[in-house]
Amino acid sequence: MANTPQSKKRARQNERRQDVNKARRSRIRTFLRKVEEALASGDQGAAATALKSAQPELARGITKGVLHKNTVARKMSRLSARVKALAVA
C-alpha cells in the first residue's frame, strides 16, 4: 500500500491512466473489428474504407503509448494485404 504522499498521488494517477488506456484500447479494437467484418463480408470497398478509418486510430495508439509501434505496423501490414487480396480475388 502507498504510504508517502507522492506514492499515493502516483497510485491515483495510475488508476486514471488505466481507465483512459482501457477506453483507447477498446476503441482501437472496435475499429479493427469493423475492418475484420468488412473483410469477412467480402466487400472490398467497405473493407478499404474501414481500414482507412482505422489507420489514424492505430497511429494514435502508438503516440499515446497504448500500443507498440511494431505491433501496429504488423497489424496494418497484414490488414492492408488482406484488403488488397480481396480486390484481386
N, C-alpha and C positions, 0 to 999 in steps of 0.2 A: 504494500500500500504506500502511496506517495506521502511523504512526511513534510518536506520543505515546501514553502510557498511556490517556488519555481517548478518543482516536480508536480504539484497539484495543478498548476496552470497548464503545464505540458499535458497532463492527463486529460484535462478538459479540451484542449486544442486537438488532441489526437482523436477524441470521440467525435468532435465536429468534423474533422477532416475525413474520418472513416465514413460518416454519413454522406458527405459530398462525393467522395470517391465511389461509394457504392452506387449512388444515383448515376454518376457518369458512366460507370461500367455497364449498368443496366441499359442506359440509353444507347451505348455503343452496340451492345448485344441485340437490341431491338432493330437497329439499322442493319446489322449483319443478317438477322433473321429474315428481314424483308428481301434482302438480296437472295438468300437461300430459297425462299418461297418462289420468287420470280424465276430462278433457275429451274426449280422443280416443275413449274408450270410450263416451261419451255418457251416462254415469251422473251425473245431476245431484246426487244425494245424496252420492256419493263425492267428486265434484269440490268440493262445498261443504265437506265435512269436511276434505279435503286443503288447501283454501285457508285454512280456519280454523286449521289446524296450521302452515301456512307463514307466516302473518302475524307471530307473535311472533319467528320466526327472522329474518325480514327486518328487523323493528324492531331486533333485537339487532345485526344487521349495521350499522345506522346508528350505534348508540351505541358500538360497538367501533371505528368508523372504517373498516370494510371496504368499505362501500358509501355512496354519496352519498344524501342524503335524497330528492332529487328523482327519482333513479333508482328508488328503492324505491317512491315514490309513484306513479310512472308504471307500474311493473310491477303493483302492487296494483290500480290502477285498471283496467288492461287485463284482468287476470285475473278480477277480480270482475265486470266487464262481460260477459266470455265465459261465466262461470258463470251469471249472470243470464239471458243469452240462451238458454242451454241449458234453463233452466226454462220459458221461454216457448215454445220450439220443441218 
